[in-house]
Amino acid sequence: MYRAVKNTKHLKMVMFLCAQARPWWDHNANQMWDGKIGMWPIGQFQPAARASVNRPRGAPVWHNEKVNKDRYRALLLEKVIPSIKEKWPRQSWNDNRVVIRIQQDGAKAHITPDDAEFQQGVEQLEVEDKILLYTQTANSPDTNIN
């Protein structure tokens, strides 16, 4: 996609929610599982209200959305957890001893592990004993894997 800007300091920023796991050998599929679960942009395209030198009126323009606790909870329940259920290796998923831990940092928009609405959503997705939510401790490098 071509972007026309006069100065590189005015590039449009896009926020993403990324979910990944540690890669490991999947014995059932006899291949390496890459650990890629998903990456979702937070925002939407809206038609441009006015024409400019770079685009006509009505062209799709990206607009970021603010993330609060309700939006973050919805992203976890609608995007992240269903993707984990779909992409997690079946042999490990069916093992009752395996517990998947979603680790988040301490941002204000993130929810607490004992959030009641999140627990209800996890129960509706039927993964209450399989997926747990953890908050990273302050100044911990545990989630700095990218």
VENJOQUI-V985721 format. One record per residue. RES is the residue in three letters. SS is DSSP state (H for helix, E for strand, - for the rest). Layout:
# VENJOQUI-V985721
RES;SS
RES;SS
This chain:
# VENJOQUI-V985721
MET;-
TYR;-
ARG;-
ALA;-
VAL;-
LYS;-
ASN;-
THR;H
LYS;H
HIS;H
LEU;-
LYS;-
MET;-
VAL;-
MET;-
PHE;E
LEU;E
CYS;E
ALA;E
GLN;E
ALA;-
ARG;-
PRO;-
TRP;E
TRP;E
ASP;E
HIS;-
ASN;-
ALA;-
ASN;-
GLN;E
MET;E
TRP;E
ASP;-
GLY;-
LYS;E
ILE;E
GLY;E
MET;E
TRP;E
PRO;E
ILE;-
GLY;E
GLN;E
PHE;E
GLN;E
PRO;E
ALA;-
ALA;-
ARG;-
ALA;-
SER;-
VAL;-
ASN;-
ARG;-
PRO;-
ARG;-
GLY;-
ALA;-
PRO;E
VAL;E
TRP;E
HIS;E
ASN;E
GLU;-
LYS;-
VAL;-
ASN;-
LYS;H
ASP;H
ARG;H
TYR;H
ARG;H
ALA;H
LEU;H
LEU;H
LEU;H
GLU;H
LYS;H
VAL;H
ILE;H
PRO;H
SER;H
ILE;H
LYS;H
GLU;H
LYS;H
TRP;-
PRO;-
ARG;H
GLN;H
SER;H
TRP;H
ASN;H
ASP;-
ASN;-
ARG;-
VAL;-
VAL;-
ILE;E
ARG;E
ILE;E
GLN;E
GLN;E
ASP;-
GLY;-
ALA;-
LYS;-
ALA;-
HIS;-
ILE;-
THR;-
PRO;-
ASP;-
ASP;-
ALA;H
GLU;H
PHE;H
GLN;H
GLN;H
GLY;H
VAL;H
GLU;H
GLN;H
LEU;-
GLU;-
VAL;-
GLU;-
ASP;-
LYS;-
ILE;E
LEU;E
LEU;E
TYR;E
THR;E
GLN;-
THR;-
ALA;-
ASN;-
SER;-
PRO;-
ASP;-
THR;-
ASN;-
ILE;-
ASN;-
